[in-house]
Amino acid sequence: MALEMTGEYVLPVARQAVWDALNDPEMLRRCIPGCESLEKKSDTEFAAVTLAKVGPVKARFKGKVRLEDLDPPSSYKIVGEGEGGIAGFAKGGASVTLADAEGGTRLSYRAEAQVGGKLAQLGQRLIAGTARKMADQFFSNFAEALAPGSGKGGKKKG
């Protein structure tokens, strides 16, 4: 089963600061919902363990994340795949673009994902809703981490 998602956020910090945070394994670990560990293997590769719950299925996914097509501080593609045991697998990628915006930086993403196994049997609506919720939670966490104490974080657009 394949899913596609897009989103856009305005973050109240300079583009270079957003780029640096998107490439900081500790920042990513803190912001990814359910992330138990994120270990940097090289400048462009990470190993990750994430606990995810989709409807009645809860699984620990172990996988790899790779950064491609790097164009600092403007864009990159993040590609990952994970195995969740009997729950199945997930793999996909996201193109992330940063641009200057009034009050900070506009972050846009276009993501696609594929799931298989028990997860795929849950139905596209449930999986898509959970994926959107996880993406929104990541960017909400990310905006909050970038602007501690401001009380406003990033603003979702669209």
C-alpha positions in Angstrom: 0.0 0.0 0.0 1.4 3.4 -1.0 0.7 6.8 0.6 1.6 10.3 -0.4 1.7 13.4 1.9 2.7 17.0 1.5 3.0 19.8 4.0 4.4 23.2 4.7 5.5 24.9 7.9 6.9 28.3 8.7 9.5 28.1 11.4 10.6 31.3 13.3 14.3 30.8 12.7 16.9 31.4 10.0 17.2 28.8 7.2 20.8 27.8 8.2 19.5 27.0 11.8 16.7 24.8 10.4 19.2 23.1 8.1 21.5 22.4 11.0 18.7 21.0 13.1 17.5 18.7 10.2 21.0 17.2 10.2 21.4 16.9 13.9 20.8 13.2 15.0 20.0 14.2 18.6 17.4 16.9 17.5 15.8 14.4 15.1 15.7 11.7 17.8 13.9 14.0 20.1 11.4 15.1 17.5 10.5 11.8 15.7 7.4 10.3 17.5 8.3 7.0 19.2 12.0 7.2 18.3 14.0 5.2 20.8 17.4 5.6 19.1 19.0 7.3 16.2 22.7 6.6 15.6 24.8 8.4 13.1 26.7 5.9 10.9 28.2 8.5 8.5 27.5 12.0 7.4 24.5 10.7 5.4 23.5 7.5 7.1 21.7 6.7 10.4 20.4 3.6 12.1 17.0 4.0 13.9 14.7 2.2 16.2 11.2 3.6 16.5 8.1 2.3 18.3 4.9 2.9 16.2 1.3 2.2 16.9 -1.1 2.1 14.0 -4.6 1.2 15.1 -4.4 -2.1 17.0 -0.9 -2.9 15.7 2.1 -1.8 17.8 5.6 -2.6 16.6 9.2 -1.7 17.0 10.7 -0.8 13.7 14.5 -1.2 13.2 15.8 0.5 10.1 18.1 2.7 8.1 17.8 6.3 7.1 19.9 7.9 4.3 20.2 11.5 3.2 20.5 12.1 -0.6 20.6 15.0 -3.1 22.0 17.3 -0.5 21.9 21.0 -1.4 22.8 22.9 1.8 21.0 24.9 3.2 18.1 24.5 0.7 17.0 20.9 0.2 17.6 17.2 0.6 15.9 13.9 0.2 15.6 11.6 3.2 15.1 7.9 2.4 14.4 5.1 4.9 13.2 1.6 5.4 12.3 -0.4 8.5 11.3 -3.9 9.5 8.6 -4.3 12.2 8.7 -8.1 12.6 5.3 -9.7 12.1 3.7 -6.2 11.9 5.4 -5.8 8.5 7.6 -3.2 6.9 7.6 0.4 6.0 9.8 2.3 3.5 9.7 5.6 1.8 11.2 9.0 1.4 10.6 12.7 1.6 12.0 15.6 -0.3 12.5 18.6 2.0 12.9 22.1 0.8 13.8 25.2 2.8 13.2 28.8 1.6 13.4 32.2 3.3 10.0 33.4 4.5 8.7 36.4 6.4 9.5 35.8 10.0 11.8 32.8 9.4 12.0 29.8 7.1 9.4 27.9 5.0 9.9 24.2 5.2 8.0 22.2 2.5 8.0 18.4 2.2 6.6 15.8 -0.2 6.7 12.3 1.2 5.8 8.9 -0.1 5.7 5.7 1.9 4.9 2.0 1.3 3.8 -0.4 4.0 3.4 -4.2 3.9 2.4 -7.1 6.1 -0.1 -6.7 8.9 0.1 -3.0 8.6 -1.2 -3.0 5.0 -4.2 -5.0 6.1 -5.4 -2.2 8.4 -6.7 -0.1 5.6 -5.4 3.0 3.8 -7.6 5.5 5.7 -6.3 4.4 9.1 -2.6 4.2 7.9 -2.8 7.6 6.1 -4.4 9.2 9.2 -1.7 7.8 11.5 1.1 8.8 9.0 -0.3 12.4 8.8 -0.6 12.6 12.6 3.0 11.4 13.0 4.3 14.0 10.4 2.4 16.7 12.2 3.7 15.6 15.6 7.3 15.6 14.2 7.0 19.1 12.8 5.3 20.4 15.9 8.1 18.9 18.1 10.7 20.3 15.7 9.2 23.8 15.7 9.0 23.8 19.5 12.6 22.5 19.8 13.8 25.3 17.5 12.1 28.1 19.4 12.2 27.1 23.1 10.4 29.5 25.4 8.8 31.4 22.5 5.4 29.7 23.1 4.5 29.8 19.4 6.9 27.5 17.5 6.2 27.1 13.8 2.9 27.7 12.0 1.4 25.0 9.8 0.4 26.2 6.4 -2.2 24.4 4.2 
